[in-house]
């Protein structure tokens, strides 16, 4: 599980730009991510 605060405009740029077709609310509360191991 990955958590990112959604109260900042920079975070919203990372999310999928989809809207609910009825309420037109943005879907900022979920999106697909790809987690990769970082090698040093």
C-alpha positions in Angstrom: 0.0 0.0 0.0 1.3 3.4 -0.9 0.2 6.7 0.7 0.6 10.2 -0.7 -1.1 13.2 0.8 -3.7 14.4 -1.7 -4.0 18.0 -0.4 -1.2 19.4 -2.6 -1.4 20.4 -6.3 1.9 18.5 -7.0 0.2 15.3 -5.9 -2.8 15.8 -8.1 -0.4 16.0 -11.1 0.6 12.4 -10.4 -2.9 11.0 -10.4 -5.0 9.7 -13.3 -7.1 12.6 -14.8 -10.5 10.8 -14.6 -13.8 12.3 -13.4 -17.0 10.7 -12.2 -19.5 10.9 -15.1 -22.3 12.1 -12.9 -20.8 14.3 -10.2 -17.7 15.4 -12.2 -15.6 14.8 -9.1 -11.9 14.0 -9.8 -10.7 10.5 -8.9 -7.7 11.6 -6.8 -8.1 8.9 -4.2 -6.8 6.0 -6.2 -4.4 5.4 -9.1 -2.1 2.7 -10.4 1.6 2.8 -9.4 4.7 0.9 -10.3 7.1 0.3 -7.4 10.6 -0.6 -8.2 13.6 -1.5 -6.1 16.3 1.1 -6.1 19.9 -0.2 -6.2 22.7 1.9 -4.8 
